[in-house]
Amino acid sequence: MFEPSDTPRVFALAPGVDFPEALVKGLRARFDGKPPQDIARAQVIVNTARMARRIQTLFNNGPATLLPRIQLLGDFANTESADLPKASSPIRQRFELIQLITRLLEQQPDLAARASVYDLADSLASLFDEMAGEGVAVDTIETLDVADQSGHWARAQSFFAIARHFLEDLESAPGAEARQRRAIEAIIARWETAPPTHPIILVGSTGSRGTMQLLMRAVAQLPQGAIVLPGFDFDMPAATWGHLSTALESEDHPQFRYHALLASLDLPIKAVQTWDPSPAPSPALNRLVSLALRPAPVTDQWLSEGPTLGDLLPATTDVTLVEATTQREEALTIAARMRKAAEDGQTCALITPDRMLTRQVTAALDRWGIVPDDSAGQPLQLSPPGRFLRHVVALFHQKLTSEMLLTLLKHPLTHSGAERGKHLRYTRELELWLRRKGVTYPEAETLSAWAQAQKDDMFEWITWLSGCFCDQLRTASDMADLLEAHLLLSQKIAHGPQEDGETGSGALWQEAAGRAAVRVLADIKDHAPVVGEISSTDYADLIGALLSRGEVRDRDAGHPHILIWGTLEARVQGADLVILGGLNEGSWPEAPSPDPWLNRKMRHDAGLLLPERRIGLAAHDFQQAVGAPEVWITRAIRSDEAETVPSRWINRLINLLGGLPQQNGPEALAEMRGRAQVWLDRVRALETVPLVPAAKRPSPTPPAAARPRKLSVTEIKRLIRDPYAIYAKHVLRLRPLDPLMRTPDALLRGIVVHEVLETLIKESRDQDIPVTRARILEISETVLAQNVPWATARALWLARLARVSDHIVHGEERRRKRAIPLAFEAETRARIEELDFTLTAKADRIDCTEKGDLILYDYKTGAPPSKDEQTYFDKQLLLEAAMAEQNGFKDIDPAQVADAIYIGLGTTPKDQPAPLAETPTEKVWEEFSTLIGHYLEDGKGFTSRRAMQSERDEGLYDQLARFGEWDATDEPAPEELT
């Protein structure tokens, strides 16, 4: 296949070239005219399964020929070194490290937090894998010069002390990285004595890892060996390559790894040959990007080489620069362009390391029924089985709450064996009961009592529910036992009630996600005995971490031409349209992960990977992908928190274009942005056009028979400010759902304060017990303990009562001088016969003076309404006064009302009297009758948010009224209802 050569064979393809297609063309050209069996002897080693499939598909498309042997790197290493011990499971490695680290922390608890055991084990395992892959011995780490390091290194050495013993144990069962390196070293040693005579071509790798670079050097020097590099910058001058020699300064450059590889082979840059003459889609764009990405020390070449680029308008004619306002807008714009590509039959690939962006794009595409082919798949922990398993394990270390119970009962995998419809109906009834009763921690006895009171026969279902969800709390136990209990409980919940002797797991292990979960759990089960005893909390954390390492892929489910790739695929795949998304600093390139063990200089001295290597690889991925036939470069100007920083490569490209006015650089940049603006405008129009016609401000007028004929005095304020709420509650008979979890809200705080004051005043009246600050706090503690199960809320509310206790004491002294408490929570009602309307009221407290006059009090835990608010809106006390004089209260005859006062117990306690002098009770009742007459007789519409105190105030029925599609400036839209 190759002519004899004294130098290693290194081939390459330019950025933007469809790598698999050009690779196949080059292979066909080299075997053209030769016996057909010759190509079958060739061995092609690739680094991804997706690339292997693409190469095979290209060969299958014709013309007819025998295929070369296409092998994945892992398969190649395993086949050629079958005598090596089998690689140890990564899970087993981490389990063994957990035991070692746990024992170390027991001896030295100040080294790290106990909760970080798995994270420490995971990071140590990753470091050991990296050491094995780069050929770095433990001795090298231990002998590093750390004279100028802080005490952190001394702590790190305590963990490294276990490394030697751990790595020695791995000699008989090495990790995947260690085994691959040993396999490659064995293969190279065999090649040195008996080099293969058939062609071996290693393709698609950049040599970024030590083991891969070792193999690439060996293959390049074989008699019939060659390597083919993707995205090689043929436009960068040889002198510039010389500035990439220092890793500490240049490893973030996209071509640094190639320079290091060629230096290890003692080859000059000009020795790299083109594998196939197929030109790049846009050589002019490649030259522009090459110049933009020059190493920092030679960016002055922009001045000398920039004018040689020629007219930049043709070079950028197929480049679009999208600068969206938000990440949502960026995702929608990408999705809109991908939809257009699907319509036109284009192959479109979104390339980004930002998984949040890919999920948003996938969700946006769903509106058009397009499912992209995502190479990364879905994290197993976010799949239905992953979420289900994490919810179930929470039962082992958290007390069952109503929220936990309903989360699992509503999960699509729960009770998926049979009769799921009945299960969902029972779950709905249970939820309504839990909300209505405010049950925070449901127990088996409580649930059984509820089920017995229902009309349906729920015995079997409630028995299953109680057995699965109640009393599952566990303490420390053996890992294998906890895993077995976890799986059995998960299958029991997934299947539903089982007949005698029946077993099953419902739909838990079905579909691709279920099968992926089975594989991960089987691996965990095989190695669980290594862990030994573990607490249920640590077990839950461990299971969550292990599930997060799994992925769910279904390559047959996605659209064949709408693709989402990671940056690895950018090096070795091709598409008609490539969208580079999320190009912001911290996203692409990603911010280097913090290393808890070695700093940057120590890594360099040891020969490990520097943080900049990831940036350099990301830069290479960008350079390779940006040379596509048509390319979009997208970013969001703002994230959820703050303004973003553009990726350094976008900054370089923009700055270079802006500095070349003679080559139409600014005009080219403006056109790149102009092409994006067309799509941004379309997306913004799509967002502003509602899916249904915009709602008008509702003002329904129900028929007379349906209008409310009974209200309480507390609802009159709502009738004045938000009449629509009265319509929804009393005409439509809609009630907001009670909260699932009872919380220490304002309503409960009001109930507690009322009970405290009622108890205090009653005992002072009946038992002559003095009203003192100490007595207030004593009663408060008792009432809070009975009504408030939250320790934090009890402490806060007790402190709040303590702050207002002096106001209560002094106020009660004044009130007792004026009148004697007569009644508490007293009820009354008044009729307007001509309107067939009843008004009800309940007074918090009524006092009686020596003259027989009444004084009405109402407790407010917040700020009491002002005089003007009571005059025009909040007429509760004024109406109660009118009713007291006309009808009286229960067991209290009608009498003159001397005063009506709000006792405010908020942050600034104060008493606020009702304006009875300015608004006599006769006038109050007359105005109220007129108001009710307007709604019941005159047909006045129940307008939504008619006179809210503030536009920020939320109404209970704002969503029903579709508030937000209209605002307070819109005129009401009256509607006669029949």
N, C-alpha and C positions, 0 to 999 in steps of 0.2 A: 504493500500500500504506500509506504514512504520510501524515498530514496535514502541510502545510507548517509548518516550525518555524524560528525564528531561533536556536535553541540546538541543540547536538549532541544526538543521541538516544542515551541510555545506558539499557539495560534490564538487569535482573538477575533471578536466581532465588535463593531462600533455600537455606542449607545443608540437605542431606538430600533435596532434590527430585531426582527422576530427571530429570537435565538433558536428555538427548535426547528423552525422552517429552514433557516440558513444552515443549521447543522446537518439536516437531512440532505439538502442540496449539495453541500460539500462532500458528504459521504458518497452520494450517487456519482458525483463528478469524479471522485478518486477511484471508484471501482468501474467506471464506464469502460467498456471494451475488455474487461477482464472476465475470467470464468465466473459464472453466477455463484459458485460455492465459496468464492473468496470472501464475499461480503458476510456470509454466514459465519466465517471464522473470526470476524472482527468482534471485539468486546467493547461495548459502550457503557461507561459507569456514570450514573447520574445521581444527584443528591435529593431529588424529591419524586414521589410517586406520580404526582400530577404531570411533571415533565416527562416521565417515562411513558405515561399514557398518551401524551401529545405526540411524542416522537413515533410511537407505534401507529397512531391514527394517521399521521402524515405518510408513513410508509404504506399503510393499507389503502390510502387514496390513489395509489398507483403512480407510475406504471408498475406492473407485477414484477416482484423481485423477492429473493430470499431475504429474511430479516437478519440484522446483526443481533448478537446477544446483548440485550438491554438489561442492565442490573442496577438496582439501587445500591448505594454505597454500603449500607448495613448488610444486605444480602451477600454482596461481594466479600466482605470481611468474614462473614460467618461461613460461607462456602469454602473459602481458601484456608480457614483455620479451624476446622471442626474439632481438632484435638485439644483446643483450649477449653478450660472449664466454662460452664454456662454463666452468663452474666447474672449478678445478683439483682433482685428486684429493687427498684428505687424505694419502694415502700419499706422493704425489710431494712435497708440501710438507715432510713430515718427512724424506724422503730428501735434499732440497736443504739443509735445515737441518743435517742430519748432516754434510754436506760442509763447510759453513761453520763449524760448531762444531769439527769435527775440526781444520781448519786453524788456528783460533784457539787451540785447546789445544796444538797443536804449537809455536806461538810462545810461549804463556804456560801451561806445564803445571801451574802452581800454582793456576790458576783453579778446576779441578774434576778429579775422577778420570776417567780414560779410560773406565772401565766405565759411566759415567753419561751417555754421549753420547746414546743414544736417549731416555733420560728427559728430558734437557735439551731435546732437539729437540721432544719431544712437548709438554712444558710451555710452551715458547716458541710453538709452533704454536697451542696452545690460547689463550695470551694474545693472540696476533695476531688470532685469530678473534674473541675477545671485544672487542678494540679495534675491529675492523671492525664488529661487531654493535652496539656502543654509540656508534659514530661518534667514537672518540677517536683523534686523530692522534699520530704519533710525536713531533712537536714538543711536545705536551702532556706526554708522559712525560719528555722530556729537560729540560724547564724546571721540573720539580717542585722545590719547596724542600726540599732534603735536608740542610740545615745541621746538623740534630740527629741525623742518621742515622750509623750506624757505617760501617766500611770495607766492609761487605757491599755497599753501594750502588755503591761504586767498582768492585767486581768485576762487579756486575750490569750496569753501564754498558758494560763491555767486550762483553757479549753483546748489549745493546741497540744497539750500534754497527752490528751487522749487520742490524738490523731495517729501517732505512731502505732499504738496498739490496735486501733481500729483498722488502719490501712494494712497492717500485717495480717489481720484476720481476713481481709478481702483478697489475699493472695489466692486462696482456694476458691473464692467466689467473688471475682472482681465486679466493680460497677460497670455500667454500660460504657462510659467514657474510657475507663481503664482497660476493659477488655478489648475495645476497638483499637486502642493504641497498641496493645500487645499483639493483636492480630495483624495490624498493619506492619509493625516492626518484624513480625515473623515472616510475613509475605515478602517484605523488602529483603530480608536476609536470604530467603530462598531464591529470590530473583538475582541476587548478587552472584550466586554460584551457578544458577541455571535460569538465565533470563528467558521469558516466553518469546516465541518467534511469531506468534499471531498478533495482529494489531490490537492495542489497548488504548482507548481514548477516554480520558477523564474530562467531563464537560460540565459547565455551569457553576463551578465553585470559584470563589474569590480567594481561597486560602486564608481565611481569617482566623482559623483555629490551627493550633500546632499540629495535631494529628493529620488534618487534611493537607496542610502544607507539606508535611513529610511525605505523604502519598503522592501529591502532585509532583514533587521533585523526583521521586523515584520513577513515576510513570513517564515523565518527560525525557528521562535518560535511557529508557528501554530501547532496544534495537528497532522495535516497531511501535513505540509509545508516543503519545502526544497529549497535550492538554489544550482545551479550548476555553478561553476566558470570556465572560460576558461583559459588555459595557466598557471596553478598553478605550481610553481617550487617545486616539491617534493624532489629535490636533494639538496636544500639548508639546511644546518644544522640548528637545532633549535636555537643554540647559535647565529648564524648569523642573524636570524630574529630579535633578540633583538636589533640590531643596526639600525633598521628601525623605531624607536619609535618617532623620532623628525622630524617634517615636514620640518623645515627650513634646515635640513641637509640631509634628505633622500628621499624627495618627488620625486626626479628624478629617483629613482630605480624602475624597472618594477614591483616589488612585494609589493611596499609600500602600495597601496590601500588595498590589501588583509590583510596586517598586521593591518591597521587601522580598517577594518571591523571586524576582529576576536577580536581585543581588545575591540571594542564596544559591542560585544556579550559575552565578558569574556570567550573566548575559547582559549585553547592552539593550537599551530600549528598542533600538532599530532592529534587533533580532526577532521581535514579535511579528509574526506574519498574519495576514488576513486569511481566515479560514475559507471564506466564500466571497466572491466579488460582488455579491448583492449590496447595493449602496444603502446607506441609512436613509430613512424617509425624508430627513431634512438635514443634509450636511451643513447648511448655513446655520441652522439652529444649534447643531452640535458645537460648531465653532464658537457661537455666542455663549453657550452655557459653559464650555470649557474655559473661556476667558473669564467669565464671571466667577468661577470656582477656583481660580488660581490660589496657590498657597499665600498666606498672609504676607510673608516677607517680600513677595514679588508682585503685589497688586499694582505696583507702579507700571506693570506691563499694560494695564488698561489704557494708559496714555499713548504708548507706542504701538500696540497692536489693535486698539480699538478702531482707529481710522481705516485699518485694512479689512475690516469685516464687510465693507460695502453697504448697500442699502439694506436696512434692517426690516423694512416693511414686508418683503417677500419671506424673510426668515421666520417671522412671527405670525404669518397670515393664518396659521392653523393653531395658534395658541390663544387661549382665553383665560383672563385673570379675574376670578370671582372674589370680591371682597364683600362678603355678606355682613349684615349688621349683627346677627346672632347666629349661634350654632344651629338653631332650628331653621332659620332662613337658609343657611348653607346646605343643610340636609335636604330641604324641600327643593332647592335649586338643582342639586345633584340628582335627586329622584326624578325631577321633571325632564332633565336632559337624558337620563337613562331610559325613561319611558319613550322619548322620541327615538332613541337608538333602537329600542325594541320594535317600534313601528316600522323603521326604515331597514330592518334586518342587519344593522351594524352590530359588531361585537364590541361591547362596552365594558370596561373594567374599572372599578373604583379601587384605588390603592391607597391605603392609609393604615397606620398602626393604631389609630384612635378607635377603639371598639365601641365607645359611646356613640360616635358619629355613624359607624356602620349600622348600629341598632336603630338609630333615628332614620337613616336612609331606608332601611328595610321596612320600618313601620310606615314611612311615607309612600313607598312603592305598593304597599298593601291596598291602598285606596283604589289602585288600578288593577288589582289582582295579579301583580307581578311578584314572584318569589325569586330573589337573586340566588345564584350559586355561590355560597360563601365558603371559601377555602378553610377558614378558621372554625366554621361550625358554631355551635352554641356551647358556652360553658356548662358542664354537667350540673353544677350546683344551681343553675338558673332554669334547667329543664324541669318538666313536671315531676319526674321521679326524684330529681335532686332536691327540689323544694320540699316534696312530700317527706323524704327521709330526714331532712333537717327539722321539719315541723314535728315529726314523731319523736326524734331524739330529745327535743326540748321537754317532753313529758318526763324524762328521767331526772332532770335537775331543776325544773321550775314548777312551782305549784300551779295547778290547772286553773286558768281564768276563763271567763266566758269568751273572751276574744280568741284565746288559743283553741278552745273547743270548737267554735264556729269556723275558724280558719281551716281546721282539718276536716270538719264535717262537710264544708262546701268545696273542698279540693276535688278536682275532676277524677282523681284516682281513688278517692274514698268510696267504699261500698260500690265498687265497679264490677262486682261479680254478677249480681242479678238484682232486679227490682229497685233500680236506682231512683226511679220516679217516686216511689213511695218514700224512699229515704229522704229525698229532697223536700217532699211535703212535710214530713215529720220535722226535718231540720228547720223549715220556715216557721212552723208552729212553736218549736222550742225557742227560736230566736226572739219571736214576739213576746213570749212569756219572760225570757231572761231580761229583755229590755224593759218590759213593764214593771217587773219586780225589782230591777236593779241588782240582780245577783252577780256579785263580783267573782266569787269562788264557788262554782257549782260542785256539789258533792253527790255521791251515789244515792243517799237517802232522799235528798231534795229532789233529784231527778226522778226517782221512782215514785215519790208522792205526786209529782206533777203528772207523770204518765198515767197513774191510776185515776186521776180526775178527768182524763180525756175520754171522748166518746169512742175513738178508735182503739183497737186492741194493739197496744204498743209494747206488750210485755217482752217479746223476743227482741225487738229493736233496742229498747231501753236497757235490757240485760246485756246485750252486745256493747252498747255505748258505755255503760258503767264499767264493764270488764276491761274495755280498751283504754279508756281515758282517765279513770279515777284511780288513785292510789298507785301511780307508776313511779313515784319518786324513789331513787336508789342512791345508796352511798357508794363508797369505793368497792370495786369488784374486779375480778379478772377481766382483762380486755376481751378474751375469747367469749366469756360468758355474757358480757355486756353486748357484744356484737350479735351473738345468737339471740338474745332477748330482743334486741333492736329489730332484727330481721323478722322474727316471729310476730312481734307486735305490728310491724309495718304490713305484713301480709294479712294479718287478721283484720286490720282496719281497712285495707284495700279490698278485701273480698267481701266483707259484710258478715251478717249472721250466718253461721254454718250449721248444717245438719249434723247429726251424730256421725262421727267418722269421716266427715267431709273435710277436705283441705283445698286450699286454693289461694291465689294472690291477686285475683281480679285482673285488672289491666296494668298492674304495677311494672311487670318486667316485659311488657310488650313494646313494640315499635323500636326505633333506633335508640332513643334515649333510655328505654328500659334495658335493652341489651348492653348498652355502654355502662349503665349502673351495675349490672350483673358482673361484668368483667372487672370493674374497679373493686367491688365488694368481695369478689372471689379472691383477688390478690391480697386484700386486707385480711380476709379470713385465713389464708394460708400462713400469714406471718403474724397473726394476732398473738400467739403464745409468746412471742419475743418480748412483748410489752409488759406482760404480767399484770399486776394490780394497778388500777387507774381509777380516779374519781369520775363520777358521771359528768361533771362539768368539763373536766379535761377531755373525756371521751367525746363529748359533743363538739368541743373545739377541734379535736383531731379529725373527726369525721367530716366536719365542714371544710377543713383545710384540704383533706384528701379528695373530696368531691370537687373542689375548685380546680384541681389539677387535671380533671378529666374533661373531654370535649365530646360533643355529639355532632356527627357529620352525616348528612344524607345527600350524597352527590347526585342522586337521581331526582331529587325534589325540585331543584332550582331551574330557572330559565336558562336554556343553553347559551344564550348570547349576553345575558346580564350577569356580570361576575363581580364578586368582591374578593380581592386578593390581599394577602399580607405583603409586606415589602419584599419577602423572599421571592415570591412569584414574579415580582417586577423585573428580576434579573434574568429570568429564563422563560418568560411567556410573552406573547404578543397579542395585541388587540387593535381594532380599527380606531377606537376612541379610548384614551386613558384619562381618567380623572384622578388627580393627585389631591386628596382631601386632607383637611386638618393641618395645613402647613403653618403652624404656630410654634414658637419656642415652647418646649415642654411637652409638645405633642409629636411633632415631627421636625427636628429630632426630639426624641423623648429625653427628659431630664435623667441623668445617670442615677441609678439607684444607690442609696447610701450603703457603704460596705462596713459592717460592724467589726471587721477583722483587720484589714490592711488599708493603709492610705495609698494615695496615688504613687508616691515615690517608692514605697515598699513593694508595690505590685510591679513596678518597672524593674527594680533591682532583682526581684525574684524571677522575672520572666513570665509573669502572669499578664492577663489582659488588662489594659487600661480602660477607664471609663470612656475615653475618647474613641476607643475602637468601635463602640456601638454607634457613635456619631459619624465616624468615617464610613461605616457600612450603610447607615441611613443616607448619607450623602451620595454614596455610590448608587443606592437604589433610586434616589431622586434623579441622578444624572442619567441612569439607564432608562427610566420611565418617561422622563420629560422629552425624550427624543422620538416619541411615538408619532404615527402619521397625523393624528389630531390629539391635542392634549388640552385638558382643563387644569388650571392650578387654582385651588379654592382655599379660603380661610375665613374665619369669623373674626370680626373686629372686636367683639366683646364676648366674654364667657358669661356664665351666670353670676360671677362675682365681680369681675373688673375688666378693664380693657386689656386685650391680649397684645403680645409682641410678635410681629411677623417672623416667620422662620428666617434664619440667617441667609438661606439660599435665595429666598424671594427678595430680601433686602439687597443682596448683591446684584441680582438680576435687574431690579428696579433702578438701583443707583447707576449701574453701567449704562442702561438704556437712557436714563435721564442725562448722562454726561456725554452723549454722542449726538448732538443736534445735527451735525453735518451728515450723519448717516440715517437721519430721520428716526433716531432713537425715541425722543419724546412722543412723536406721532405714532410710532409702533406701540408704545406703552398705552397711549390713549385709545388706540383701536382695540388692544387686548381687553381693556376695561370696558370699552363700548360694547363689544360683543357680549360681555357678561351682563351689562346693564339691561339688555333686551330680556334676558332670562330672569333677572331679578325683578324687573317690572311685571313680568308674567306671574311670577310666584306671589308677589305682593297683591296683585289683582285677584289671584286665586284665594288668598287669605282674607281679603276684604269682602269678596262676594259671598254672602251667606248661602249655605246649602238649602235653606228654606227662606221664604220672605221674612224680612225684618219685622219684628213684632211692634205693635203700637202700644201706647200706654193704656192698659186696660181700665175700663170703668163700667163693669157689668151692672145691669139692672134686672134682677131676677123677678119673676112674677110675685104678686102681692102675697100669695099663699106661702111662698118659700122664704120670704124675708124673716129675719130673726125676730122673735117675739119675747125674748128673754135674754138679758145681758146682766153682767155684774158691774159694779161701779169701777172696778179696775180696768174693765174693757172699754170704758167710755173714752179714755185717753187714746186708745188704739183706734176707736171709731173716728175720732177727730183727726188724728195724724195719719193713719193708714187704714182707711175703710176697707180696702181689698182684703186685709187680713181677717176682718170680721166676716166678710163674704165667704172666704175660703173655709173658715172654721165652722160657721153656723149654717151656711147654705150648702156648700159642697161637702161639709162634714169631714174635712181633712184634718188630720192631726200630725204634727211632726213626730217622727219616730223617736222614742226615748233612746238616750245614748246606750250603747252596748255595755260600756264599762262605767259604772257609777263613779263620778268624779267630784272633788270638793269644789263645786261651783257656787255661783251667787245665790241660787235658790236654796241649796243646803245651808249655806251660811246664814241666810235669813231665817230659816227654820230654827237653827241652833240659837241665834240671838233672841228670837221670840220666846223660845222655851226658857232660856236663862232668865229673861226679864219677868216672864209670867211667874216662874217659880219664886223669884226674889220678891216680887211685889205681893204675891199671895201670902207668903209666910210672914212678911213684915206686917201685913194687915191682920191676918188671923192669929198669928202667934207672937206678935209684937217683937219680932226679931229685928234688930237695927239693920239698916241698909249701909253696909260698909264695903270698902274695897276688898278686904280679905274675904268677905262672904261672897261677893260677886265672883271672885276667882275660884273659890271652892265649888260653887254651883257650876261654874263654867267647866271646870275639869271633869265633873261628873257627867254633864250633858254631852261634852265632846267625846268622852270615852264611850258613851252609849250610841252616839250617832255618827261619829267620824272615824272610820277604820284606818285612816292614813296618819301615821305618826308626824310627818312633816306638816301636814295641814293642821293637825291638832296644836302643834307648837306655835305655828304662825297665827292661828285664830285666837289662841289663848293670849298671845302677846298683843294682838289687836284689841281684845276685850280689856286687857290691862291698861292700854293707853286711853280708853274711853271711860274707864271705871270712875275716875274722879268726876267726869261730867255727869255720869249717871247718879252718883251719890249727891252731888250738889243740886242737880235738877230735881231729884226726888224730894229733897228737903223743901224746895220751893213749892212743888206740887202738893205735898201733904199739908202745907199751911193753907192751901187754897181749897182742896177737896179731898174726898176719900175714894179710893178705888172701889168701883161698884161691880164691874163685869169685865171679863176677858173673852176675846173671840166671840163677841156677841153678834148674832145674825138678825137680819131684818129683810123685808121686801116691801116694795110699793108698786101699786098698779096705776096705769093710765088707761082707764076703761075705754075711752073713745078710740084709743089706738090698739087695744087688746095687747098691751105691752107690760112686762114685769121687770122691775129693776131689783137686783139683789145686792146685799152688802154684808160684810163681816168686819166689825170694828176690832182692832187689836186690843184696845183698852178704853173703858168708859169710867170716868170719875164723876162724882156727884157732890155739888157744893152744899153748904148749909141751907141755902135758899131753895134747894131742889133743882137747880140748873145742872145741865150736863156739860162735861168737857170730854171731847173725843181726842184720842191719841192714835197715831200710826207710827210704827217703828220703821226706820229706813237705815239699812246697813251701808248705803251709799250717801251721796249728797241729796238732801231733800229738795223738792221743786221750789223754785223761787216764787215770789208773790205774783209776778206776771205770768209765769207758767201755770200757776193754779187758776188764775183768772181766765185764761184763754184755752188751756189744753188739759192740764192734769186736775180734774174736778172731783177727785175721789173724796177728799174730806168735805168739800162743799156740799156734795150730793148726800153724803152720810149725815151731815148736819140737817139738811132739809128733810131727810127721811126720819131722823130722830124727832123732829118737831111735828111731823105730820102723822107718822105711824108708830113711832117708838121702836125699840128693839125687843127681842124676845125677853119676856119677864121684866121689861122696863116700859113704863107708860110714857106716852109722848110728853116732852118737856122742852123748855127753852134751852137752846145751846148757847152757853156762855163763851165757849172757845173751841177751836179745833186746831190741833198742833201736830206737826211732824217732828218726831224726835230723831234727829240725824246722828248716826253713830259711825260715820265714815272717817276718813283720814283727818278731817277737821270737824269735830263734833259740834253741832249747833241745833237749836230748836227753831223751827220755822212755822209760825202760825198761819192759818188760812185767812184770806182777806174777807172775813164775814162782815166787817163794817162797810167796806166798799161794795160788796156783793151780797146783799141779804139773801136769806134762804128762799124767800118767795121768788126773787128774781132768778136765782139759780134754777129752781124747778121750772119756771116758765121758759127759760132759755133751753133747758134740757128737753122739755116737751116739744118745743119747736124743732129742735135738732132731730129728735126721733121721728117726728111727723114728716120731715123732709124725706127721710129714707123709707118710711113705711107707707106713707100716703102719696107724697108728691113724686115718687119714682126717681129720687136722686141716685145717680150711679155711685157704686162703691169703688171710687178711684184709688188706684195703687199709689202709695207714698204721697198722699195729698199734701201733708204739711209736716214732714219729718223735721226733727230738731236739728239734724245735721245730715248732709249727704253721705257721710261715712257710716251712719247708723244702718244696721242690718235688720231687715224685716224677716219674720219667720217664713213668709211666703214669697220672698223676692224671686226665687228661682221659678216658681209657678207663674209669676207675673212676667217672667223673662226680662227682669230688670237688667240693664246693661246693653240690651238691644235698643233701649230708649233711655232718656234721662229726664230730670225734673223740668227741663225747659220744654219738653214735648207736651202738646195739648192732649188731654184725655180723649179716648175714643169710645164714646158711649155705645153700649150694645144691649138691645132689648133681648132678654132671654125668655123662652117659653117653656 
